[in-house]
Amino acid sequence: MNITRISIERPTLLTVIYSLIIFFGIAAYLMLNYELVPKFNPPVITVVTVYPGATPQEVESEVTLPIEDALSSIENIDNLTSTSSANFSLVKLELVAGADVTYALEDAARNLETVRNDIAEGARQPLLTRFDFDDLPIIRMSLSADMGVVELTDFCNETIIPGLNQLEGVAEVSLLGGMEKELLVNLDQQRMRLLNVSILQVLKAIGSANADVPAGYLESESNRIPLTVSGKFKSLDDLRDLVVFELPAAGIFVRLSDIAEVRENTTERSVVSRLDGKASMGLNIKKQSEANAVEVSKLVVAKLSELENQYNHINLSTQFIQDSSQFTIKAANAVMEDLLLAILLVSLVMLVFLHSIRNALIVFVSIPTSIITTFLVMYLLGYSLNMLTLLGLSLAIGILVDDSIVIIENIHRHLEMGKSARKAAFEGRMEIGFTAISITLIDFVVYFPIILSTGMVPDLLRQFSVVIVASTIMSLFVSFTIAPYLASRFGHAEKNSKVTWLHKFGIKLDNMLNRLIDQLLKVLHRAYRHAGLVLFLSFVLFMGSILLIPFGFIGIEFTKAGDRSEFIIELELPGETPLSRTDSVSKVAESIIMGYPDVEAVYSNVGLTSSGRIVSNTTHLAELYVKLINKEERNYKTSLFARHIKYRLMESIPGLIARPVEINLIGLRDDDAVQITVSGNNKEKVYQVADAINDSLQIIQGAIEIKNSFNPGNRQIQVTPDRKTMDLLGINPAHVGLTIRTAFNGHKEFVFKKGEKQYDINIILDKNDRKSILDVKRLNVINQDGKTIPVGNFAEVEEVFVQGTLERTNRAPSVTIKSQVIGRPAGNVANELRNKIEPLTKQEEVRFIWGGASKRTIDGLLSMITAFAISILLVYLVLVALYDSYYYPFIVLFSIPLAIIGALLLLALTKQSLSIFTILGLIMLVGLVGKNAILVIDFTNKLRKEGLGLIRALNTSIRLRFRPILMTNLTMVIGLLPIALASGAGSEWKNGLAWAIIGGLSSSMFLTLLVVPVVYVSLDKIKSRFLVKRT
């Protein structure tokens, strides 16, 4: 007994099944997390190493190169890049798509351990991490109170941060712009020279004295008590009275207070934070990997409100600068509104075409039932409510009613034949059941290439695809169960219906459709006689639509640039600019920006930049985050306003370089729209080619903010020891480096405990002894005999210019050129650059590697085009299996190029680009438009088996199937209009997808009914001739 008969004859069983499904589906919906997009992480591993006081050249040779050697043997490497700058090394390992990042991470950790001894002794432990979007802050906020910076820093560290860390889902809270107490040992160069004391002697004395030493145990018959010698400093006087050098025979005892000032101090402020021009602290909050960002945000808001009330006596004030959950909710709500509007519009279309509220409700049942069931599938698979899963549900609305519409239409036809409701419901479903299965199969089989493949794009779109597949399968189940059951109980022929206004309107609509069908059949009659012309014109239209891409009417990009109403302005001053000067300039820039009425907030971090998505401290740089009013409340794009601010600031502040950076839809910096790296062992050739590429990019329309990684150089004081002289004087080279680094950069490896608190002991030369080259030459270094010798006696100290940043790609020197894009799709700019530099690519001494958005676009589009081709093949194979024929499925495939015509034409008219989302729309069309041809061909074959001739069978099939074809296509098109016309949060990604489907369905709906019959007749003639010849 099949499920349709069971549904009609045992409705109680049907009620129980769907009651359970709906109950668990609603429960699952309430437990789903909110996210902006599905979790997807590029296969990238980074190694960050800090080497205090080291030049870029030292960092490269002593840190970066050993790490590169360690990582180069790891499997599945796509690119290995490194950046060496002052004090800092970054090595990035990009793996091929589908690589096991966890295994690579473990392999990297083992390899790094083997080269640890090859890395400079003064370098800190390399930090090995994998790139994970969950490691990015979900909340950026500012905090202020009526207290000093040091006191506020302590308050944050002792109260605010521990309070937030205790919240469920919070992974880490970090502080920006703080200042802490330290113990300063301010060394006097002149007094040290007079008393013949070196810095290393000071370090040794403090290190050995400031320690608790385990001394064994006191044991008795009943007790065993640990014995410890407590040598930690208890007070500043303990430190001041410390003997750092002594000659007991001569009665010489040099105490620390004789050569240094010892006092409590505050650390130098490396970052200055402000919100709207007012001093504040910055707090960045990260969530745990599996935590719900929306729920974490709610908990943080509640906790901060509680803390503000508790500490209102110090006017504690917190303000959110950036909360990713807010945009997530806005984007999800926008898609939810599209979903509800699509349901309403589809319901109205069904009401109009089915002439009956009763029939429309029968079909409508498939929508909520399928959606609620999909929520259960999403929960079981660990999916979330995000922009793509909700978009998938919105797009599926038109698909969900397809099977029910086709079946209800057929049941209605059987009712008109005079059959009873139950018999019409069963036989009508059974007659069309195979066709419904075919339609559903090709509807969801097109998503298999995305679901089963690996890479960044499939990871991003997998949840979208699974949601549509799950809801489509459920809609088929509904059409085989609920729809026939309801029709068997409430369906009846139109001649038995009461004459209502809806019935009258339906009759008029049917008459209009009949006239349209008559005209269509007249055109088709002529088309049969001019088959060659029809096919030629179809080919011309298809090729013309394809040519819209190379001729620039349709751009190329990874995704459509969004507008989150926020951007970053990077401020850059000459490399030697101190933090105080950068801070003053930043204040001026902030006041200029805040003068615009559309600016809601300006949050600045002076001395910090997140360029390259790696946060680093630099005194000559500042980063201003600017938040505008919502895009619906203004008539210009954020990118244009950011450009205006750039020129306004550079006109107002001499010597300033301002660089705007947009924030993309997922909240990341969007400054690598076009990126290319030139690498090779010949540095001069690499620099020469990089300059040529830079010049080519300058003249390409749309390329802005062009920047390359080559830094021509900064002033630097270089100390070059003479090895022979050092050997003669008995000086250890390692002692020289440690002495100079401590003198000018400070030494903070010792701590001083005061009660429960712990402070760094900062040992450094007095500021007045760190001003000139002469101070470096006068610095004393101790030799193996304990004598102090000035640096100038064994080393050359000079001012030189050195390259500020050293970059390597795949273990060869490289330069990366990148730019932002405005007014044009990024892919078009990249293609134009590719054509301009083609002669340069023929040089064997250099290699070219596309990166950033350029690489994502190439990889993403190739991935989607491959999925598109595979989906066509899968549709063909499925139809071959269903029809047991290689011939009829081939005819169905002719509907696909007919859909591409409309899709590309509408993309050009709406100024959309070819992106991963518009190609996703084309993949969806492969399944959607195939059903038009299936409905015609399947019924034609049935009529031919009953004895009708080919032309008559085709015409009859088109007449009887035109109505369901028109209805299913219109429900899909009208259901997509809210998405195509959407302008809310995140709408930029979904607009192009909807327009591509609307265009494809519109052209396919009419061209399929003309071209597919012509192809059918033409191929049937060829088949007949072939059979005659074989006979």
VEXKERO-589301 format. One record per residue (C-alpha): residue in three letters; x, y, z. Coordinates in steps of 0.2 Angstrom, whole numbers, plus 5000, padded with zeros to 4 digits. Layout:
! VEXKERO-589301
ALAXYZ...
//
This chain:
! VEXKERO-589301
MET500050005000ASN500850174995ILE500850325006THR499550424996ARG498250284999ILE498750275018SER498550465019ILE496850455012GLU496150305021ARG497050325038PRO497050515042THR497350485060LEU499050415057LEU499450565046THR498850685060VAL500050595072ILE501550595061TYR501350785056SER500950835074LEU502650755080ILE503550835066ILE502851005069PHE503150995088PHE504950945086GLY505251075072ILE504551215083ALA505651155098ALA507151145086TYR506851325080LEU506851395097MET508551315101LEU509451375085ASN510851495087TYR510951655077GLU512451695066LEU512851815052VAL513451675040PRO513851495042LYS515551455050PHE516851445037ASN518751465040PRO520151475027PRO521451345029VAL522751465036ILE524051445050THR525051585057VAL526651595067VAL526951765076THR528551795085VAL529051945095TYR530951985095PRO531152145106GLY532452275100ALA532852185083THR532952265066PRO531952185051GLN533552115045GLU533952025062VAL532151965063GLU532151895046SER533851805048GLU533651745066VAL531851715067THR530851705051LEU532051595041PRO532151455054ILE530251455055GLU530051455036ASP531251305036ALA530151215049LEU528551245040SER529051215022SER529051025024ILE527151025029GLU526050935016ASN524651025006ILE525551195006ASP524751324994ASN525751474999LEU527051515012THR527251695016SER528251795029THR528451975035SER529852035045SER529852205053ALA530652285068ASN530352175083PHE529052065074SER528951915063LEU527351845055VAL527451685045LYS525851635036LEU525451455029GLU524051445017LEU523451265014VAL522551194998ALA520651184999GLY520151035009ALA521751005018ASP521650945036VAL522151105046THR522151015063TYR523450885057ALA524451025049LEU524451125065GLU525050975075ASP526450945062ALA526951135062ALA527051125081ARG528250975080ASN529251055067LEU529451215077GLU530051125092THR531451055082VAL532151225076ARG531851315093ASN533751315096ASP534051395079ILE532951545083ALA533751695092GLU533951685110GLY533151855114ALA531551805104ARG530051755113GLN529151595111PRO528351585093LEU526451585094LEU525651455083THR523851475078ARG522551435065PHE521451575057ASP519751565065PHE518351695063ASP517851645081ASP519451725087LEU518851895080PRO518052015093ILE516152005092ILE516052165103ARG517152325103MET516652445117SER517352595126LEU517452625145SER517752785155ALA517552835174ASP518052975185MET519852915189GLY521552915182VAL522152805168VAL523252695179GLU521752675192LEU520552645178THR521752505171ASP521852425188PHE519952435190CYS519652355173ASN520952215176GLU520252175194THR518352205191ILE517752235174ILE518752095164PRO518451955178GLY516651995178LEU516451985160ASN517551825159GLN516351735170LEU514851755158GLU514351605148GLY515051605131VAL516451735134ALA518151675128GLU519251825131VAL519152005136SER520652115131LEU521052295136LEU521652435125GLY522452605130GLY522852555148MET524352605158GLU525052505173LYS526152525187GLU527952465186LEU529552475196LEU530752585187VAL532652555189ASN533252715180LEU535152685176ASP536352835176GLN537652805163GLN538852925170ARG538852855187MET538952685181ARG540452735170LEU541352815185LEU541052665197ASN541452545183VAL539852445183SER538952375168ILE537152335164LEU537452145164GLN538052155182VAL536452245187LEU535452115179LYS536351975187ALA536252055204ILE534352085203GLY534051915196SER534951815208ALA534351915223ASN532551925219ALA532151735221ASP531351615233VAL532451455235PRO531751285240ALA532851225253GLY532251055257TYR531150995271LEU531150985290GLU530650805295SER530150725311GLU529250565316SER527550645313ASN527850795301ARG528750835285ILE528751025282PRO529451115267LEU530851235270THR531051395258VAL532251535258SER531251695254GLY532351805244LYS531051915236PHE531152105238LYS529952155251SER530152345248LEU530952475237ASP532252495250ASP532752315248LEU533052345229ARG533952515232ASP535152435245LEU535552285234VAL537452275231VAL537752255212PHE539652265213GLU540952235226LEU542752225230PRO542752175249ALA544652185250ALA544652365245GLY543052405255ILE542052445239PHE540252405239VAL539152485225ARG537352485229LEU535952495216SER535452665223ASP537252725219ILE537052705200ALA535152715198GLU533552795203VAL532252665210ARG530452725211GLU528652675207ASN528252725189THR526852695176THR527252605160GLU527352705144ARG525652715135SER525852625119VAL524052645113VAL522852795116SER521052765115ARG519652895113LEU517752895109ASP517053045101GLY518553145107LYS518453095125ALA519752985133SER519252805136MET519852625137GLY519452505124LEU518852325127ASN518752185114ILE517652035118LYS517851875110LYS516551725111GLN516851545113SER516851445097GLU515151365100ALA514351505109ASN512851605102ALA513451785098VAL511751855101GLU511551775118VAL513351825123SER512952005118LYS511352005129LEU512351945144VAL513752075141VAL512452215140ALA511552155156LYS513252135166LEU513852305160SER512252385166GLU512352295183LEU514152365184GLU513652535179ASN512352545193GLN513552465206TYR514952595202ASN513852745198HIS514852845211ILE516352845200ASN515252885184LEU515752715176SER515152735158THR515152605144GLN514752625126PHE514652495112ILE515652535097GLN515352385087ASP514252235091SER514252105077SER512652035085GLN511652195080PHE512052175062THR511751985063ILE510052015070LYS509652155057ALA510252045043ALA509251895049ASN507652005052ALA507852075034VAL507851905027MET506451845038GLU505351995032ASP505751935014LEU505251765019LEU503551815026LEU503251935011ALA503651794999ILE502451685008LEU501051815006LEU501451844988VAL501451664983SER499851634993LEU499051774983VAL499651704966MET498951534971LEU497251604976VAL497151694959PHE497651534949LEU496751404958HIS495051504959SER494751444976ILE495251484994ARG495051304998ASN496251244984ALA497451384989LEU497451335007ILE497751145002VAL499351204992PHE499851335006VAL499951195019SER501551135011ILE502451295015PRO502451305034THR502551115036SER504151105025ILE504951255033ILE504551185051THR505251015046THR506851105039PHE507151185056LEU507251015064VAL508550955051MET509551115054TYR509551085073LEU510050895070LEU511550955059GLY512151085070TYR511651235058SER511151405064LEU509851535059ASN510951645048MET510851755032LEU511151605021THR510051475029LEU508551605030LEU508951655012GLY508851475007LEU507151455015SER506551625006LEU507151564989ALA506351394992ILE504551464995GLY504151454976ILE504951274975LEU503951214990VAL502251234981ASP502751164965ASP502350984968SER500751024977ILE500251144963VAL500551014949ILE499650874959ILE498150984964GLU497951034946ASN497950854941ILE496750804954HIS495650954949ARG495650884931HIS495050714937LEU493650794947GLU493050884932MET492950714924GLY491650674936LYS492550554948SER492350554967ALA493450664977ARG494350514985LYS494650424968ALA495150584959ALA496350624973PHE497150454972GLU497250434953GLY497650614950ARG499150594962MET499650424955GLU499550494937ILE500750644940GLY501750554954PHE503250504943THR503350684935ALA503250764953ILE504750644958SER505750694943ILE505450884946THR505950864964LEU507450764960ILE508150884948ASP507751024960PHE508950964973VAL510150854964VAL510951014958TYR511551064975PHE512550894978PRO514150974970ILE514151104983ILE513650994998LEU514950864994SER516450974989THR517751065000GLY518451235000MET517951405006VAL516451434994PRO515651264997ASP515951285016LEU515051455015LEU513551385004ARG513351215011GLN512051255024PHE511051355011SER511051204999VAL510551075013VAL509151195019ILE508451195001VAL508651004998ALA507850965015SER506351085012THR506151024994ILE506150834999MET504850875013SER503750975001LEU503750814990PHE503150715005VAL501850845009SER501150834991PHE501050644992THR500150645008ILE499350805015ALA498850874998PRO497950714992TYR497150695009LEU496450865010ALA495850864991SER494950694995ARG493950785009PHE493750955003GLY493950954984HIS492550964971ALA492351004953GLU492051184948LYS490351154941ASN489751104958SER490551264966LYS489551424970VAL489851574959THR490851694968TRP491851844963LEU493451744964HIS492651614953LYS492151744940PHE493851814941GLY494551644938ILE493451614923LYS494051784915LEU495851734919ASP495651564911ASN494951634895MET496451754894LEU497651614897ASN496751514883ARG496951654871LEU498751664876ILE498951474873ASP498051494856GLN499351624851LEU500751524857LEU500251374847LYS500051484832VAL501851544834LEU502451364838HIS501551304822ARG502651424812ALA504151374822TYR504051194817ARG504151244799HIS505651354802ALA506551244815GLY508351294809LEU507951484810VAL507251454828LEU508751364834PHE509951484825LEU509051634834SER509151544851PHE510951514848VAL511251694844LEU510351754860PHE511351634870MET512951684863GLY512451874865SER512051854883ILE513751764886LEU514651914877LEU513852034890ILE515251974902PRO516852004892PHE516152164885GLY515952234903PHE514052244904ILE514152114918GLY515652134930ILE516551994940GLU516851994958PHE516851874973THR515351944981LYS514452114980ALA515252244991GLY514052285006ASP513752445015ARG513752415034SER513852605037GLU515552595045PHE517352615039ILE519152645046ILE520252785042GLU522152745044LEU523152895048GLU525052885044LEU526453015049PRO528352995045GLY529052845053GLU530052935067THR528453025073PRO528253005092LEU526552945099SER526253115107ARG526353205090THR525253065082ASP523953085096SER523853275093VAL523553245074SER522253115078LYS521353235089VAL521253355075ALA520653225063GLU519253165075SER518653345077ILE518453365058ILE517553195056MET516353225071GLY515853395062TYR514853295050PRO512953265055ASP512853095048VAL514353025059GLU513652935074ALA515352885082VAL517152905080TYR518252785090SER520152805089ASN521652705093VAL523252795092GLY524852695090LEU523952545084THR523452465067SER522552305062SER523252315044GLY523352135037ARG522152085051ILE523652075063VAL523652205077SER525352285080ASN525952445089THR526752585079THR526952755086HIS526752845069LEU525052765065ALA523252785071GLU521652705067LEU519952785067TYR518352685066VAL516952785060LYS515052745062LEU513752825050ILE511952825051ASN511052685043LYS511152675024GLU509252695022GLU509352875030ARG510652945018ASN510852954999TYR512652914997LYS513752764999THR514952735014SER516452715002LEU516152884994PHE516052975011ALA517652885016ARG518552955001HIS517853125005ILE518553115022LYS520253055016TYR520453215005ARG519753335018LEU521053265031MET522553275020GLU522053455015SER521853505033ILE523353415040PRO525053445031GLY526153285030LEU524753165034ILE524353015024ALA522552955026ARG521952795020PRO520052735021VAL519652555023GLU517952485021ILE517152355032ASN516352215022LEU514752125026ILE515551995038GLY516452135048LEU518252125041ARG519352255033ASP519052255015ASP520652325008ASP521352184996ALA520052194982VAL521552174970GLN523152094976ILE524652024967THR526351964974VAL527951964964SER529351854970GLY531051794965ASN532851774971ASN533451924961LYS532852064973GLU533252204961LYS532252124947VAL530752094960TYR530752274965GLN530852334946VAL529352224941ALA528352274956ASP528652454952ALA527952424934ILE526452334941ASN526152484953ASP526252604938SER525052494928LEU523752494942GLN523852684944ILE523152704927ILE521752584929GLN520052664931GLY519252614948ALA520852564957ILE521152674972GLU522252664988ILE523652574979LYS524952514991ASN526452394990SER527352315004PHE529052374999ASN529652505012PRO531152605005GLY531852625022ASN531952715039ARG533352795048GLN534152675060ILE535652675072GLN536752525067VAL538052455079THR539352345069PRO540552255081ASP542352215076ARG542552035079LYS544452035081THR544452185093MET543052095103ASP544151935104LEU545652035109LEU544652125123GLY543751965128ILE542052025125ASN540551895122PRO539451955107ALA537951895116HIS538352005131VAL538452155119GLY536752125111LEU535852105128THR536752255136ILE536152375121ARG534452305121THR534252325140ALA534952505139PHE533852565125ASN532352445125GLY532252405144HIS532252235153LYS530552175161GLU530851995165PHE530952025184VAL529452055195PHE529152145212LYS527752085223LYS526852215234GLY525452125244GLU524352035232LYS524952135217GLN526352105206TYR527352235196ASP528652225182ILE530452285186ASN530952395171ILE532852415170ILE533352545157LEU534452695155ASP533852865159LYS533052955145ASN534453085145ASP535652945141ARG534652885126LYS534653035115SER536153015103ILE537452905095LEU538752965107ASP537652885121VAL537752715112LYS539652735110ARG539852775129LEU538852625135ASN539852505145VAL539952315141ILE540852195153ASN542152075147GLN542751905153ASP543951985166GLY542552085174LYS543152255166THR541952375158ILE542352435140PRO541352565130VAL540452505115GLY541352635104ASN543052545108PHE542552385098ALA541152435087GLU540652555073VAL539052655077GLU538252745063GLU536652805056VAL536052705041PHE534452685031VAL533652515031GLN532152435023GLY530752445035THR529852285031LEU530552125023GLU529352005014ARG529551835007THR528351724997ASN528751534995ARG530451565003ALA530951694991PRO531051894993SER529351964987VAL528352124985THR526452134987ILE525452264978LYS523652284982SER522252414980GLN520452444984VAL519152464970ILE517752594968GLY516452614955ARG516852454946PRO516852264950ALA518452214958GLY518652064945ASN518552184931VAL520052284938ALA521052124941ASN520752064923GLU521252234916LEU522852224927ARG523152044921ASN523052104903LYS524252254906ILE525552154915GLU525551994903PRO527252044895LEU528052044912THR527451874916LYS528551794903GLN530051834913GLU530851684921GLU531651774935VAL530051824944ARG528451734949PHE526751804951ILE525451754964TRP523751824965GLY523051844982GLY521751924993ALA520051954985SER520851924968LYS521251744973ARG519651724982THR518751774966ILE519651664954ASP519551514966GLY517751544970LEU517151574953LEU518051424946SER517351314960MET515551384956ILE515751354937THR516351184940ALA514851154952PHE513751224938ALA514451104925ILE514250954937SER512550994941ILE512050994923LEU512850824921LEU511950754937VAL510250814931TYR510550724914LEU511050564923VAL509550574935LEU508350594920VAL509250454911ALA508950344925LEU507150394928TYR506650394909ASP507750244904SER508250344889TYR509750454884TYR508650544871TYR507250634881PRO508450704895PHE509550784881ILE507950874876VAL507650934893LEU509451004894PHE509051134880SER507951234893ILE509551274903PRO510451394889LEU508651474887ALA508651514905ILE510451584905ILE509951704892GLY508651794903ALA509751774919LEU511251864911LEU510251994902LEU509352044919LEU511052044928ALA511652174915LEU510052274916THR510152284935LYS511952314935GLN512352154945SER514052064944LEU514451884941SER514851824958ILE514751664968PHE512951714973THR512451744955ILE513251584949LEU512351504963GLY510751574955LEU511251494939ILE511451324947MET509751334955LEU509051374938VAL509751204931GLY508451124942LEU507051254941VAL506951274923GLY507151084919LYS505451054926ASN504551154913ALA505251044899ILE504950884910LEU503050934912VAL502950954893ILE503950804887ASP503250684900PHE501450714896THR501950714877ASN502650544879LYS501150484888LEU499950554874ARG501050474861LYS500950304869GLU499050324869GLY499150344850LEU499250534846GLY500450604833LEU501950694838ILE501450874834ARG499650844841ALA500350764857LEU501550914859ASN500151044856THR498950954868SER500350944881ILE500751124880ARG498951174881LEU498651064897ARG500251104905PHE500451284901ARG499351334917PRO500451234930ILE502051294921LEU501451474922MET500851454939THR502451374946ASN503551494938LEU502551644943THR502451594961MET504351574961VAL504651744952ILE503451844963GLY504151754978LEU505851814973LEU505451994970PRO505552044989ILE507351974989ALA507852054973LEU507152224978ALA507752214996SER508852355003GLY509052305021ALA510652235030GLY511552115020SER510452135005GLU511952164993TRP512351974993LYS510551914989ASN509952044976GLY511051974962LEU510551794966ALA508651834965TRP508851934949ALA509751794940ILE508351674945ILE506951794940GLY507851824923GLY508151644920LEU506351584924SER505551724914SER506551684898SER506451494901MET504551504904PHE504151554886LEU505651504876THR505551324883LEU503751314876LEU504451364859VAL506151294857VAL506051134867PRO504551064856VAL505551124840VAL507051024847TYR505950874851VAL505250874833SER506950894825LEU507850764835ASP506350644833LYS506550664814ILE508450624815LYS508050474826SER506750414814ARG507950424799PHE509350344809LEU508150194813VAL507650184795LYS509450174789ARG509850044802THR508349944797
//
